[in-house]
């Protein structure tokens, strides 16, 4: 029986495609879906960044001249977290959820290490490990002594570059070679300075003796830093990934022609 003229189904035109009402609904649904996907990607990226920062690498910037000439103010570093294992100071905000270290590995003499300042763990410091547990450390006439033996130290010249020395005059530079073969440069800004002769320090078990390469301008284990507990180690400085001079912001791209230290980019840290 003939039911009369054919009529398109509700919501569809004669070609069988969605009508305007359905198109609008689908568009709104698609927009919401796209927004949700964007939020999901952002959240996943943040979680991944947090995991990488906690477990693998953490970026740091150098705010002072205590490690000159090895590290300069305006250097940006990647510090490996896995080098010494993980303590509560490896976690964001220093969450105190476990004691000691897990997957721990002892630092080696000569490592450049980031650690939490023992009197105030909210502050990050970076120095060189020169004394291991049980060592006897002393400065004698500007020369480092480890367990009664003077560390090899050779003057290799002078540096007359204020960007490196912070001083508007030539500064003596020495190459120091530790007993395990690690070699690096140190500055001697003030011959016979106040820190060139110290008492003998005996490093306690579970602690380390840290010194800056800028020997006359470093608050380290000879002074307020004291012995650094193993738990306070954050990681080993591995590479300089960016560097700018004159206190410039790394985001000030227009200043890069005059502030970027191109020769320091991707420099491995000795």
C-alpha positions as CSV (number, residue, x, y, z in Angstrom):
1,X,0.0,0.0,0.0
2,X,1.3,3.4,-1.0
3,X,2.0,5.5,2.1
4,X,2.4,8.7,0.2
5,X,5.3,10.7,-0.9
6,X,8.7,9.7,0.4
7,X,10.0,11.9,3.3
8,X,13.6,12.2,4.4
9,X,14.3,10.9,7.9
10,X,14.4,13.4,10.7
11,X,17.8,15.0,10.9
12,X,18.9,13.9,7.4
13,X,18.6,15.6,4.0
14,X,17.6,13.7,0.8
15,X,21.2,12.6,0.3
16,X,21.2,10.8,3.6
17,X,23.8,13.0,5.3
18,X,23.4,14.6,8.7
19,X,21.4,17.7,8.8
20,X,22.5,21.1,10.3
21,X,21.4,20.1,13.9
22,X,23.5,17.0,13.9
23,X,26.5,18.7,12.3
24,X,26.5,21.3,15.1
25,X,26.3,18.6,17.8
26,X,29.1,16.6,16.2
27,X,31.2,19.8,15.9
28,X,30.7,20.5,19.6
29,X,31.6,17.0,20.5
30,X,34.7,17.1,18.4
31,X,35.7,20.4,20.0
32,X,35.3,18.9,23.5
33,X,37.2,15.8,22.4
34,X,40.1,17.9,21.0
35,X,40.3,20.0,24.2
36,X,40.4,16.9,26.3
37,X,43.1,15.4,24.2
38,X,45.2,18.6,24.5
39,X,44.8,18.5,28.3
40,X,45.8,14.8,28.3
41,X,48.9,15.5,26.2
42,X,49.9,18.4,28.5
43,X,49.4,16.4,31.6
44,X,51.4,13.4,30.2
45,X,54.2,15.8,29.2
46,X,54.3,17.3,32.7
47,X,54.4,13.9,34.3
48,X,57.2,12.8,31.9
49,X,59.2,16.0,32.6
50,X,58.8,15.4,36.4
51,X,60.0,11.8,36.0
52,X,63.0,12.8,34.0
53,X,63.8,15.6,36.4
54,X,63.5,13.3,39.4
55,X,65.2,10.2,38.0
56,X,67.6,11.2,35.2
57,X,68.6,14.8,34.7
58,X,68.0,18.1,36.5
59,X,69.0,21.5,35.1
60,X,70.9,23.9,37.3
61,X,72.3,27.4,36.7
62,X,75.5,28.8,38.3
63,X,74.9,31.9,40.4
64,X,78.3,32.5,41.8
65,X,82.0,32.4,40.9
66,X,83.2,29.8,43.4
67,X,83.9,27.2,40.7
68,X,85.8,29.5,38.3
69,X,87.4,28.8,35.9
70,X,85.6,25.4,35.5
71,X,82.1,26.9,35.8
72,X,81.1,30.5,35.3
73,X,78.1,32.5,36.4
74,X,75.6,32.2,33.6
75,X,76.4,28.5,32.8
76,X,73.4,26.2,32.6
77,X,74.1,22.6,33.5
78,X,72.6,19.2,33.3
79,X,73.2,17.2,36.5
80,X,72.7,13.4,36.4
81,X,70.6,12.1,39.3
82,X,71.4,8.4,38.9
83,X,75.2,8.9,39.4
84,X,74.9,8.7,43.2
85,X,71.5,7.1,43.5
86,X,68.5,8.7,45.1
87,X,67.8,10.3,48.5
88,X,64.9,12.4,49.6
89,X,66.8,15.4,48.2
90,X,66.4,13.9,44.7
91,X,62.6,14.3,45.0
92,X,60.7,17.5,44.3
93,X,60.4,19.7,47.4
94,X,62.7,17.3,49.3
95,X,59.8,15.1,50.3
96,X,61.0,13.0,53.3
97,X,59.5,9.7,52.4
98,X,62.6,7.5,53.0
99,X,66.0,7.6,54.8
100,X,69.4,7.4,53.3
101,X,69.9,6.5,49.6
102,X,68.6,3.9,47.2
103,X,70.5,2.5,44.3
104,X,73.4,4.5,45.8
105,X,76.8,4.9,44.2
106,X,79.8,6.6,45.9
107,X,81.1,9.8,44.3
108,X,84.7,9.7,43.1
109,X,87.4,12.1,44.1
110,X,87.3,15.0,41.6
111,X,83.6,14.8,40.7
112,X,81.8,18.2,40.4
113,X,78.7,17.6,42.5
114,X,75.5,19.4,43.4
115,X,74.5,19.0,47.0
116,X,72.1,20.5,49.6
117,X,73.9,23.0,51.9
118,X,74.0,21.1,55.2
119,X,73.0,24.1,57.4
120,X,70.1,24.9,55.1
121,X,69.0,22.1,52.8
122,X,66.7,24.4,50.9
123,X,69.9,25.8,49.2
124,X,71.8,24.0,46.3
125,X,75.6,24.2,46.2
126,X,78.1,23.0,43.7
127,X,81.7,22.1,44.5
128,X,84.4,19.5,43.7
129,X,84.7,16.4,45.8
130,X,88.3,16.4,47.1
131,X,88.0,14.4,50.3
132,X,86.4,10.9,50.8
133,X,85.3,9.4,54.1
134,X,88.4,8.8,56.3
135,X,90.6,11.2,54.4
136,X,92.8,13.9,56.1
137,X,92.5,17.2,54.2
138,X,94.5,20.3,54.6
139,X,95.6,23.4,52.7
140,X,99.3,24.2,53.1
141,X,100.6,27.4,51.4
142,X,97.9,27.3,48.8
143,X,98.5,23.6,48.0
144,X,96.0,20.8,48.7
145,X,97.2,18.0,50.9
146,X,95.4,14.6,51.1
147,X,96.4,12.1,53.8
148,X,99.7,13.9,54.3
149,X,100.7,14.0,50.6
150,X,100.7,17.3,48.7
151,X,98.6,17.1,45.5
152,X,100.5,17.8,42.3
153,X,100.0,21.4,41.3
154,X,101.6,23.1,38.3
155,X,101.3,26.8,37.3
156,X,100.2,26.9,33.7
157,X,100.0,30.6,33.2
158,X,97.7,33.6,33.9
159,X,94.2,34.5,32.8
160,X,93.5,38.1,31.9
161,X,89.8,37.8,31.1
162,X,87.4,39.4,33.6
163,X,84.5,37.2,32.3
164,X,86.4,34.2,33.6
165,X,88.2,35.6,36.7
166,X,85.8,38.5,37.8
167,X,89.0,40.4,38.5
168,X,90.3,43.3,36.3
169,X,93.9,42.0,36.4
170,X,95.8,38.9,35.4
171,X,95.2,35.9,37.7
172,X,97.4,32.9,38.2
173,X,95.9,29.6,37.0
174,X,97.1,26.2,38.1
175,X,96.5,22.6,37.0
176,X,95.8,20.3,39.9
177,X,96.0,16.6,39.5
178,X,94.4,14.4,42.2
179,X,95.8,10.9,43.1
180,X,93.2,9.1,41.0
181,X,94.3,11.1,37.9
182,X,91.5,13.6,37.7
183,X,93.0,16.9,36.6
184,X,91.4,20.4,36.4
185,X,92.3,24.1,36.6
186,X,92.1,26.3,39.7
187,X,92.5,30.0,40.2
188,X,94.8,31.7,42.7
189,X,93.4,35.2,43.1
190,X,95.1,36.0,46.3
191,X,98.5,34.3,46.9
192,X,98.9,33.5,50.6
193,X,95.3,34.2,51.2
194,X,93.3,33.5,54.4
195,X,92.2,30.1,53.0
196,X,95.7,29.0,51.8
197,X,96.6,27.5,55.2
198,X,94.1,25.5,57.2
199,X,94.0,23.0,60.0
200,X,93.8,19.3,59.1
201,X,90.2,18.1,58.6
202,X,89.4,14.4,59.1
203,X,86.4,13.5,57.0
204,X,83.8,11.4,58.9
205,X,82.3,8.2,57.6
206,X,79.4,8.9,55.3
207,X,80.6,12.5,54.5
208,X,82.6,14.3,51.9
209,X,84.9,17.3,51.7
210,X,84.1,19.7,49.0
211,X,86.1,22.6,47.6
212,X,85.6,25.3,44.9
213,X,88.1,25.6,42.1
214,X,88.2,29.3,42.8
215,X,90.2,28.6,45.9
216,X,90.3,32.2,47.3
217,X,86.6,32.9,46.7
218,X,84.7,29.8,47.8
219,X,82.5,29.0,50.8
220,X,83.2,25.3,51.0
221,X,84.1,22.6,53.5
222,X,86.9,24.8,54.8
223,X,84.2,27.2,56.0
224,X,80.5,27.2,56.5
225,X,79.7,24.2,54.3
226,X,81.5,21.8,56.5
227,X,81.4,18.1,55.8
228,X,78.7,17.1,53.3
229,X,76.6,14.0,54.3
230,X,76.2,11.4,51.6
231,X,72.4,11.9,51.8
232,X,72.8,15.6,50.7
233,X,74.2,14.8,47.3
234,X,71.8,15.6,44.5
235,X,73.8,14.6,41.5
236,X,77.0,14.8,39.3
237,X,77.4,17.8,37.0
238,X,77.9,16.4,33.5
239,X,77.5,19.0,30.8
240,X,77.1,22.7,30.1
241,X,74.2,23.0,27.7
242,X,74.0,26.8,27.6
243,X,76.0,29.8,28.8
244,X,75.6,33.6,28.8
245,X,77.7,36.4,30.2
246,X,77.0,39.8,31.8
247,X,74.2,38.4,33.9
248,X,72.0,38.1,30.8
249,X,68.8,36.1,30.8
250,X,69.0,33.0,28.5
251,X,65.7,34.1,27.1
252,X,67.1,37.5,25.9
253,X,67.7,36.2,22.4
254,X,68.4,39.7,21.1
255,X,71.4,39.9,23.4
256,X,72.9,36.6,22.3
257,X,75.3,38.2,19.8
258,X,77.1,39.8,22.7
259,X,76.4,37.5,25.6
260,X,76.3,34.0,24.3
261,X,79.4,32.0,25.2
262,X,79.3,29.7,22.1
263,X,82.6,28.0,23.0
264,X,81.0,26.6,26.2
265,X,77.9,25.1,24.7
266,X,77.7,21.3,25.2
267,X,81.0,21.4,27.1
268,X,81.6,18.3,29.2
269,X,82.5,19.1,32.8
270,X,85.9,17.8,34.1
